[in-house]
Each structure stands twice: as structure tokens, then as C-alpha cells.
Amino acid sequence: MFVWPEPNTDFTPGVAEPFNPGEAWYFVFRGGDIYQSFDATGQWQPLPQLPGQGVIQSHYLGDIAGTHCYATEVDSGNAFKGLRSLFGKSDHMMFSLAGRAGQVLDWYRTHQYCGKCGARTSVHEKDRATVCSDCKAAYYPRLSPSIITLVYRDDEMLLARNHRFPDGMYSTLAGFVEPGESIEETLHREVFEEVGVRVGALEYMGSQPWPFPNSLMLGFLAEYESGELVLQEEEIADAKWFHHTELPAIPGPVAISRWLIDAHLHRLQSCA
């Protein structure tokens, strides 16, 4: 039976580093790549101690079950790969924490100077923010909301291929919210722009932070209403209706696109 992933309520976010942190996890990055460290079962794990040298920035994230978490960037090293390398090699909680660390590091890296007056910024004493030394403008980590939706009709699912996908891989439709749009308006627009069909009933299912680099994915099921497939060719390489018993290669279980597919599959099987 499919169960939508539970929120990680064990993690307590924090900004101020504890006086005596005790046990710790260090999520170590070089640029946008994360350090490759695995346990005996092949599952990715953070480092138990801070790297000895080459640290560019380090930020306290919070604690989980008494273990304090840090996002750390270093300037050198060879054992680094992109966050997508953790797909299939980490559980939902660990991928979420690694993604959080990557987003915090990216925010700080790109907010060293004020976008309003150009002066140098410094870290806020209490909040996750940088503050301009001259005009006092504050810059918090940016999130880019986006929709991701599985369109369905009867026993079929509409899945598409982005030009960047691996060969044979299909997934759900997604797109960013534009200024002035509601989430629902974004969903209707994106589906029509990308594949040329209209959808009717929408059902919100859940969300997932998507740290590539700073998205928040809001997941929906959407019932097909009308229209024939017309692809937005610069964005979509292919799109097809697939019977639920004959699906192509789809994303792994770490991604919200897969959660949407699995949730709908469970409903279809429950009604059979």
C-alpha cells in the first residue's frame, strides 16, 4: 500500500549554534556537489566531524533527535557529486536534510552583496538572513514555488519527457509559478502550454522541497478534461498517455513525481 511520506517532525530548525553541540552531522559540499560518504549498507550518510581545512562557510541548521546538523562548504576535494547522486542511496529524511543544507549554502553564496545598493552584507544575529551594512535591507533564503501534477483519465496517465531526461524516462508535468498567479492558475497554464490539454478537477496531494537549487514543489492530481496532445517542443521531447499497467521508466521513490504516480496507482488498484 502506498503511503505519502510523513513530515519530518523530528527535525528542529535553528540558526544559533549551541554552546556544546555534542554529536553532529556535517553536510559537506563543494559548490553544488555533496561529499560522497556511505555506510556499510551503501546508504549515504553525512560526516560526523567538520573537515579539517578548506572551509569556506559553515551554518548551523538545527538538530534531529539530539544530533546537531551543519551545512558546510569546502574549496577542494575529489569525492563530490551532485545531489541527484543520492537518489536511491538515501532515505526521505536524509535527502531532505542534504537538500536543506545545499539551499542554505547556495543562499549565502549568492547574497554576499546587497541587491539594492551593492554594499557588503553580514549574517543576521537571530534570523536566517543576510543584512546590508549600509541600507539594512535583509535577504532571506529564496524559495521558488512550482506545481507538479499527474494528469489522468480513466485507466491512463499522461507522462512526458523533458529534453534533459535520461533515455526512456518519463515523468509528470511541472512548472514555476509566475507573478500574480495562484497555484491553481499555474497548473492550468503549465499543462496547456506544455502538452495542449485542459484539466478539470484538481486535488492537492502534498509538497516536497526540491533543492535544484531552491524550488518548492506543490503536488496535484488533475483530471483530464479536453484537448489533443500538442507539445511545447522547446521544453517537452515527448508526451504520451500510458495505461497504468504499461508504464515506462519513471522517477525513483525519492521524488514527488513518483509519489503522485504511486498514489494514483494505489487508487486504481483499490478500485479494481
Short mmCIF file of the C-alpha atoms (twelve columns), coordinates in Angstrom:
data_MODEL
# 
_entry.id   MODEL 
# 
loop_
_atom_site.group_PDB 
_atom_site.id 
_atom_site.type_symbol 
_atom_site.label_atom_id 
_atom_site.label_alt_id 
_atom_site.label_comp_id 
_atom_site.label_asym_id 
_atom_site.label_seq_id 
_atom_site.Cartn_x 
_atom_site.Cartn_y 
_atom_site.Cartn_z 
_atom_site.pdbx_PDB_model_num 
ATOM 1   C CA . MET A 1   0.000   0.000  0.000   1 
ATOM 2   C CA . PHE A 2   1.319   3.452  -0.918  1 
ATOM 3   C CA . VAL A 3   1.687   5.922  1.961   1 
ATOM 4   C CA . TRP A 4   2.546   9.566  1.266   1 
ATOM 5   C CA . PRO A 5   5.808   10.381 3.110   1 
ATOM 6   C CA . GLU A 6   5.229   11.794 6.587   1 
ATOM 7   C CA . PRO A 7   6.590   15.251 7.513   1 
ATOM 8   C CA . ASN A 8   9.937   15.186 9.264   1 
ATOM 9   C CA . THR A 9   8.712   16.372 12.663  1 
ATOM 10  C CA . ASP A 10  11.852  15.116 14.449  1 
ATOM 11  C CA . PHE A 11  13.970  17.923 12.971  1 
ATOM 12  C CA . THR A 12  14.026  21.256 14.833  1 
ATOM 13  C CA . PRO A 13  15.393  24.108 12.693  1 
ATOM 14  C CA . GLY A 14  17.796  26.532 14.312  1 
ATOM 15  C CA . VAL A 15  20.126  29.408 13.487  1 
ATOM 16  C CA . ALA A 16  22.175  29.955 16.664  1 
ATOM 17  C CA . GLU A 17  24.844  27.296 17.133  1 
ATOM 18  C CA . PRO A 18  24.648  25.528 20.532  1 
ATOM 19  C CA . PHE A 19  27.420  26.183 23.024  1 
ATOM 20  C CA . ASN A 20  28.314  22.483 23.306  1 
ATOM 21  C CA . PRO A 21  26.931  20.714 20.233  1 
ATOM 22  C CA . GLY A 22  27.970  17.143 21.122  1 
ATOM 23  C CA . GLU A 23  27.097  14.704 18.350  1 
ATOM 24  C CA . ALA A 24  26.903  16.346 14.943  1 
ATOM 25  C CA . TRP A 25  26.287  15.716 11.259  1 
ATOM 26  C CA . TYR A 26  28.120  17.801 8.663   1 
ATOM 27  C CA . PHE A 27  26.576  18.040 5.201   1 
ATOM 28  C CA . VAL A 28  29.682  18.933 3.231   1 
ATOM 29  C CA . PHE A 29  29.539  20.499 -0.224  1 
ATOM 30  C CA . ARG A 30  31.991  21.753 -2.792  1 
ATOM 31  C CA . GLY A 31  29.954  24.232 -4.770  1 
ATOM 32  C CA . GLY A 32  26.713  22.447 -5.651  1 
ATOM 33  C CA . ASP A 33  28.146  18.942 -5.158  1 
ATOM 34  C CA . ILE A 34  27.894  16.923 -1.958  1 
ATOM 35  C CA . TYR A 35  30.585  14.755 -0.357  1 
ATOM 36  C CA . GLN A 36  30.150  11.061 -1.089  1 
ATOM 37  C CA . SER A 37  30.130  9.115  2.182   1 
ATOM 38  C CA . PHE A 38  28.367  5.762  2.616   1 
ATOM 39  C CA . ASP A 39  27.716  3.301  5.430   1 
ATOM 40  C CA . ALA A 40  28.195  -0.474 5.268   1 
ATOM 41  C CA . THR A 41  24.793  -0.946 3.599   1 
ATOM 42  C CA . GLY A 42  25.563  1.523  0.801   1 
ATOM 43  C CA . GLN A 43  23.351  4.298  2.181   1 
ATOM 44  C CA . TRP A 44  24.661  7.855  2.019   1 
ATOM 45  C CA . GLN A 45  25.497  9.489  5.352   1 
ATOM 46  C CA . PRO A 46  26.796  12.910 6.485   1 
ATOM 47  C CA . LEU A 47  30.201  13.291 8.109   1 
ATOM 48  C CA . PRO A 48  30.481  13.089 11.912  1 
ATOM 49  C CA . GLN A 49  33.067  15.865 12.126  1 
ATOM 50  C CA . LEU A 50  33.988  19.114 10.385  1 
ATOM 51  C CA . PRO A 51  36.609  18.826 7.626   1 
ATOM 52  C CA . GLY A 52  39.996  19.894 8.868   1 
ATOM 53  C CA . GLN A 53  40.770  22.532 6.266   1 
ATOM 54  C CA . GLY A 54  39.499  24.459 3.281   1 
ATOM 55  C CA . VAL A 55  36.186  25.503 4.884   1 
ATOM 56  C CA . ILE A 56  34.591  28.434 3.032   1 
ATOM 57  C CA . GLN A 57  31.368  28.687 5.027   1 
ATOM 58  C CA . SER A 58  29.515  26.686 7.669   1 
ATOM 59  C CA . HIS A 59  26.000  27.226 9.020   1 
ATOM 60  C CA . TYR A 60  24.080  25.619 11.854  1 
ATOM 61  C CA . LEU A 61  20.837  24.075 10.577  1 
ATOM 62  C CA . GLY A 62  19.196  22.642 13.711  1 
ATOM 63  C CA . ASP A 63  19.029  19.275 15.417  1 
ATOM 64  C CA . ILE A 64  17.354  15.942 14.941  1 
ATOM 65  C CA . ALA A 65  16.991  13.613 17.930  1 
ATOM 66  C CA . GLY A 66  19.840  15.402 19.689  1 
ATOM 67  C CA . THR A 67  22.236  15.343 16.732  1 
ATOM 68  C CA . HIS A 68  23.164  18.827 15.538  1 
ATOM 69  C CA . CYS A 69  23.288  19.451 11.796  1 
ATOM 70  C CA . TYR A 70  25.580  21.773 9.851   1 
ATOM 71  C CA . ALA A 71  25.812  22.874 6.228   1 
ATOM 72  C CA . THR A 72  29.467  23.272 5.258   1 
ATOM 73  C CA . GLU A 73  31.184  24.299 2.033   1 
ATOM 74  C CA . VAL A 74  34.830  23.481 1.300   1 
ATOM 75  C CA . ASP A 75  37.070  24.673 -1.509  1 
ATOM 76  C CA . SER A 76  38.657  21.399 -2.603  1 
ATOM 77  C CA . GLY A 77  38.339  17.624 -2.700  1 
ATOM 78  C CA . ASN A 78  37.571  14.874 -5.198  1 
ATOM 79  C CA . ALA A 79  34.811  12.740 -3.637  1 
ATOM 80  C CA . PHE A 80  31.933  15.059 -4.590  1 
ATOM 81  C CA . LYS A 81  28.916  14.576 -6.850  1 
ATOM 82  C CA . GLY A 82  25.631  16.386 -7.461  1 
ATOM 83  C CA . LEU A 83  22.690  15.942 -5.077  1 
ATOM 84  C CA . ARG A 84  20.980  13.699 -7.614  1 
ATOM 85  C CA . SER A 85  23.661  11.110 -6.844  1 
ATOM 86  C CA . LEU A 86  21.773  10.465 -3.577  1 
ATOM 87  C CA . PHE A 87  18.679  9.194  -5.423  1 
ATOM 88  C CA . GLY A 88  18.226  5.583  -4.371  1 
ATOM 89  C CA . LYS A 89  21.079  5.876  -1.873  1 
ATOM 90  C CA . SER A 90  19.388  7.864  0.898   1 
ATOM 91  C CA . ASP A 91  16.044  7.843  2.668   1 
ATOM 92  C CA . HIS A 92  13.490  10.669 2.559   1 
ATOM 93  C CA . MET A 93  14.731  12.288 5.781   1 
ATOM 94  C CA . MET A 94  18.416  12.282 4.829   1 
ATOM 95  C CA . PHE A 95  17.780  13.579 1.320   1 
ATOM 96  C CA . SER A 96  15.614  16.346 2.799   1 
ATOM 97  C CA . LEU A 97  18.364  17.416 5.209   1 
ATOM 98  C CA . ALA A 98  21.017  17.296 2.493   1 
ATOM 99  C CA . GLY A 99  18.775  19.420 0.281   1 
ATOM 100 C CA . ARG A 100 18.211  21.912 3.090   1 
ATOM 101 C CA . ALA A 101 21.960  22.208 3.584   1 
ATOM 102 C CA . GLY A 102 22.559  22.774 -0.111  1 
ATOM 103 C CA . GLN A 103 19.916  25.501 -0.260  1 
ATOM 104 C CA . VAL A 104 21.333  27.355 2.743   1 
ATOM 105 C CA . LEU A 105 24.831  27.288 1.255   1 
ATOM 106 C CA . ASP A 106 23.564  28.470 -2.136  1 
ATOM 107 C CA . TRP A 107 21.611  31.310 -0.477  1 
ATOM 108 C CA . TYR A 108 24.652  32.565 1.444   1 
ATOM 109 C CA . ARG A 109 26.969  32.185 -1.562  1 
ATOM 110 C CA . THR A 110 24.691  34.363 -3.712  1 
ATOM 111 C CA . HIS A 111 23.850  37.038 -1.124  1 
ATOM 112 C CA . GLN A 112 27.268  38.430 -0.181  1 
ATOM 113 C CA . TYR A 113 26.305  41.840 -1.530  1 
ATOM 114 C CA . CYS A 114 23.156  43.927 -1.342  1 
ATOM 115 C CA . GLY A 115 20.973  43.805 -4.444  1 
ATOM 116 C CA . LYS A 116 19.652  47.282 -3.645  1 
ATOM 117 C CA . CYS A 117 22.784  49.374 -3.033  1 
ATOM 118 C CA . GLY A 118 25.689  46.975 -3.659  1 
ATOM 119 C CA . ALA A 119 27.230  47.175 -0.186  1 
ATOM 120 C CA . ARG A 120 28.607  44.129 1.626   1 
ATOM 121 C CA . THR A 121 26.174  42.080 3.712   1 
ATOM 122 C CA . SER A 122 26.640  40.307 7.034   1 
ATOM 123 C CA . VAL A 123 24.813  37.423 8.713   1 
ATOM 124 C CA . HIS A 124 21.769  38.372 10.806  1 
ATOM 125 C CA . GLU A 125 22.241  37.643 14.505  1 
ATOM 126 C CA . LYS A 126 18.945  35.796 15.014  1 
ATOM 127 C CA . ASP A 127 17.356  35.019 11.639  1 
ATOM 128 C CA . ARG A 128 18.446  33.025 8.601   1 
ATOM 129 C CA . ALA A 129 19.215  36.175 6.654   1 
ATOM 130 C CA . THR A 130 21.973  38.460 5.483   1 
ATOM 131 C CA . VAL A 131 21.691  42.189 6.155   1 
ATOM 132 C CA . CYS A 132 23.170  45.066 4.169   1 
ATOM 133 C CA . SER A 133 25.752  47.018 6.152   1 
ATOM 134 C CA . ASP A 134 24.575  50.326 4.609   1 
ATOM 135 C CA . CYS A 135 20.854  50.334 3.753   1 
ATOM 136 C CA . LYS A 136 19.950  47.484 6.156   1 
ATOM 137 C CA . ALA A 137 17.987  45.522 3.536   1 
ATOM 138 C CA . ALA A 138 17.536  41.897 4.629   1 
ATOM 139 C CA . TYR A 139 17.851  38.860 2.358   1 
ATOM 140 C CA . TYR A 140 16.270  35.579 3.393   1 
ATOM 141 C CA . PRO A 141 16.729  32.274 1.576   1 
ATOM 142 C CA . ARG A 142 14.688  32.391 -1.619  1 
ATOM 143 C CA . LEU A 143 12.125  29.732 -2.452  1 
ATOM 144 C CA . SER A 144 10.661  29.346 -5.939  1 
ATOM 145 C CA . PRO A 145 7.190   27.727 -5.768  1 
ATOM 146 C CA . SER A 146 6.250   25.395 -8.590  1 
ATOM 147 C CA . ILE A 147 3.490   22.939 -9.409  1 
ATOM 148 C CA . ILE A 148 3.933   19.309 -10.338 1 
ATOM 149 C CA . THR A 149 0.930   17.329 -11.500 1 
ATOM 150 C CA . LEU A 150 -0.127  13.918 -12.699 1 
ATOM 151 C CA . VAL A 151 -2.858  14.256 -15.338 1 
ATOM 152 C CA . TYR A 152 -5.082  11.173 -15.590 1 
ATOM 153 C CA . ARG A 153 -8.128  9.923  -17.499 1 
ATOM 154 C CA . ASP A 154 -9.815  6.602  -16.804 1 
ATOM 155 C CA . ASP A 155 -7.011  3.978  -16.604 1 
ATOM 156 C CA . GLU A 156 -4.367  6.167  -18.254 1 
ATOM 157 C CA . MET A 157 -1.731  8.628  -17.078 1 
ATOM 158 C CA . LEU A 158 -0.229  11.461 -19.094 1 
ATOM 159 C CA . LEU A 159 3.554   11.370 -18.744 1 
ATOM 160 C CA . ALA A 160 6.163   13.434 -20.565 1 
ATOM 161 C CA . ARG A 161 9.866   13.576 -21.306 1 
ATOM 162 C CA . ASN A 162 11.977  16.664 -20.807 1 
ATOM 163 C CA . HIS A 163 14.888  17.026 -23.226 1 
ATOM 164 C CA . ARG A 164 17.299  16.590 -20.294 1 
ATOM 165 C CA . PHE A 165 15.815  13.274 -19.086 1 
ATOM 166 C CA . PRO A 166 17.728  10.001 -19.434 1 
ATOM 167 C CA . ASP A 167 16.708  7.906  -22.439 1 
ATOM 168 C CA . GLY A 168 13.316  6.288  -21.936 1 
ATOM 169 C CA . MET A 169 12.459  8.206  -18.746 1 
ATOM 170 C CA . TYR A 170 9.006   9.809  -18.424 1 
ATOM 171 C CA . SER A 171 7.598   11.857 -15.570 1 
ATOM 172 C CA . THR A 172 4.792   14.170 -14.507 1 
ATOM 173 C CA . LEU A 173 4.361   17.771 -15.696 1 
ATOM 174 C CA . ALA A 174 5.812   20.677 -13.727 1 
ATOM 175 C CA . GLY A 175 6.347   24.420 -13.940 1 
ATOM 176 C CA . PHE A 176 7.107   27.552 -11.943 1 
ATOM 177 C CA . VAL A 177 4.555   29.996 -10.550 1 
ATOM 178 C CA . GLU A 178 4.588   33.372 -12.270 1 
ATOM 179 C CA . PRO A 179 3.976   36.720 -10.501 1 
ATOM 180 C CA . GLY A 180 0.282   37.313 -9.903  1 
ATOM 181 C CA . GLU A 181 -0.724  33.657 -10.333 1 
ATOM 182 C CA . SER A 182 -2.414  31.328 -7.904  1 
ATOM 183 C CA . ILE A 183 -1.124  27.775 -7.689  1 
ATOM 184 C CA . GLU A 184 -4.249  26.536 -9.477  1 
ATOM 185 C CA . GLU A 185 -3.828  29.056 -12.297 1 
ATOM 186 C CA . THR A 186 -0.221  27.959 -12.720 1 
ATOM 187 C CA . LEU A 187 -1.268  24.319 -13.026 1 
ATOM 188 C CA . HIS A 188 -3.883  25.012 -15.708 1 
ATOM 189 C CA . ARG A 189 -1.482  27.248 -17.663 1 
ATOM 190 C CA . GLU A 190 1.530   24.935 -17.466 1 
ATOM 191 C CA . VAL A 191 -0.386  21.824 -18.526 1 
ATOM 192 C CA . PHE A 192 -1.917  23.612 -21.516 1 
ATOM 193 C CA . GLU A 193 1.388   25.244 -22.520 1 
ATOM 194 C CA . GLU A 194 3.413   22.038 -22.292 1 
ATOM 195 C CA . VAL A 195 1.034   19.448 -23.760 1 
ATOM 196 C CA . GLY A 196 -2.022  21.319 -25.085 1 
ATOM 197 C CA . VAL A 197 -4.746  19.749 -22.928 1 
ATOM 198 C CA . ARG A 198 -7.205  21.175 -20.427 1 
ATOM 199 C CA . VAL A 199 -7.723  19.731 -16.969 1 
ATOM 200 C CA . GLY A 200 -10.752 19.850 -14.687 1 
ATOM 201 C CA . ALA A 201 -10.870 18.630 -11.091 1 
ATOM 202 C CA . LEU A 202 -7.666  19.243 -9.120  1 
ATOM 203 C CA . GLU A 203 -6.625  17.511 -5.918  1 
ATOM 204 C CA . TYR A 204 -3.739  18.757 -3.817  1 
ATOM 205 C CA . MET A 205 -1.646  15.830 -2.552  1 
ATOM 206 C CA . GLY A 206 1.403   17.272 -0.791  1 
ATOM 207 C CA . SER A 207 4.693   19.082 -1.285  1 
ATOM 208 C CA . GLN A 208 8.433   18.495 -1.440  1 
ATOM 209 C CA . PRO A 209 11.384  20.872 -1.209  1 
ATOM 210 C CA . TRP A 210 13.364  20.411 -4.412  1 
ATOM 211 C CA . PRO A 211 16.883  21.827 -3.925  1 
ATOM 212 C CA . PHE A 212 17.884  22.305 -7.586  1 
ATOM 213 C CA . PRO A 213 18.590  24.897 -6.390  1 
ATOM 214 C CA . ASN A 214 15.609  26.334 -4.459  1 
ATOM 215 C CA . SER A 215 12.212  25.044 -5.594  1 
ATOM 216 C CA . LEU A 216 9.216   24.041 -3.504  1 
ATOM 217 C CA . MET A 217 7.152   21.511 -5.444  1 
ATOM 218 C CA . LEU A 218 3.386   21.505 -4.796  1 
ATOM 219 C CA . GLY A 219 1.930   18.211 -5.987  1 
ATOM 220 C CA . PHE A 220 -1.519  17.673 -7.542  1 
ATOM 221 C CA . LEU A 221 -3.613  15.067 -9.294  1 
ATOM 222 C CA . ALA A 222 -5.522  16.619 -12.213 1 
ATOM 223 C CA . GLU A 223 -8.352  15.005 -14.167 1 
ATOM 224 C CA . TYR A 224 -8.197  15.338 -17.952 1 
ATOM 225 C CA . GLU A 225 -10.994 17.445 -19.412 1 
ATOM 226 C CA . SER A 226 -10.364 18.057 -23.117 1 
ATOM 227 C CA . GLY A 227 -7.858  18.529 -25.922 1 
ATOM 228 C CA . GLU A 228 -5.348  16.612 -28.017 1 
ATOM 229 C CA . LEU A 229 -1.645  16.429 -27.278 1 
ATOM 230 C CA . VAL A 230 0.277   19.386 -28.744 1 
ATOM 231 C CA . LEU A 231 3.830   19.548 -27.377 1 
ATOM 232 C CA . GLN A 232 5.792   22.633 -26.380 1 
ATOM 233 C CA . GLU A 233 8.777   21.404 -28.366 1 
ATOM 234 C CA . GLU A 234 11.465  23.558 -26.774 1 
ATOM 235 C CA . GLU A 235 10.502  22.107 -23.383 1 
ATOM 236 C CA . ILE A 236 8.904   18.692 -23.995 1 
ATOM 237 C CA . ALA A 237 10.623  15.998 -26.067 1 
ATOM 238 C CA . ASP A 238 7.662   13.595 -25.933 1 
ATOM 239 C CA . ALA A 239 4.390   13.026 -24.094 1 
ATOM 240 C CA . LYS A 240 2.032   10.053 -24.190 1 
ATOM 241 C CA . TRP A 241 -0.951  8.508  -22.478 1 
ATOM 242 C CA . PHE A 242 0.138   5.301  -20.710 1 
ATOM 243 C CA . HIS A 243 -2.152  2.605  -19.376 1 
ATOM 244 C CA . HIS A 244 -1.443  2.128  -15.686 1 
ATOM 245 C CA . THR A 245 -0.305  -1.465 -16.283 1 
ATOM 246 C CA . GLU A 246 2.185   -0.465 -19.004 1 
ATOM 247 C CA . LEU A 247 4.174   2.429  -17.585 1 
ATOM 248 C CA . PRO A 248 7.602   3.430  -18.956 1 
ATOM 249 C CA . ALA A 249 10.682  4.111  -16.837 1 
ATOM 250 C CA . ILE A 250 9.621   6.631  -14.153 1 
ATOM 251 C CA . PRO A 251 11.488  8.562  -11.419 1 
ATOM 252 C CA . GLY A 252 12.677  6.771  -8.292  1 
ATOM 253 C CA . PRO A 253 10.924  6.829  -4.907  1 
ATOM 254 C CA . VAL A 254 12.758  9.911  -3.587  1 
ATOM 255 C CA . ALA A 255 10.882  12.264 -5.961  1 
ATOM 256 C CA . ILE A 256 7.412   13.762 -5.543  1 
ATOM 257 C CA . SER A 257 6.652   12.875 -9.180  1 
ATOM 258 C CA . ARG A 258 6.916   9.215  -8.202  1 
ATOM 259 C CA . TRP A 259 4.746   9.770  -5.107  1 
ATOM 260 C CA . LEU A 260 1.993   11.175 -7.326  1 
ATOM 261 C CA . ILE A 261 2.211   8.231  -9.713  1 
ATOM 262 C CA . ASP A 262 2.241   5.695  -6.873  1 
ATOM 263 C CA . ALA A 263 -0.683  7.392  -5.119  1 
ATOM 264 C CA . HIS A 264 -2.807  7.232  -8.250  1 
ATOM 265 C CA . LEU A 265 -1.768  3.642  -8.960  1 
ATOM 266 C CA . HIS A 266 -2.870  2.683  -5.440  1 
ATOM 267 C CA . ARG A 267 -6.280  4.266  -6.030  1 
ATOM 268 C CA . LEU A 268 -6.737  2.435  -9.324  1 
ATOM 269 C CA . GLN A 269 -5.757  -0.888 -7.772  1 
ATOM 270 C CA . SER A 270 -8.042  -0.285 -4.780  1 
ATOM 271 C CA . CYS A 271 -10.984 0.304  -7.122  1 
ATOM 272 C CA . ALA A 272 -10.275 -2.718 -9.319  1 
# 
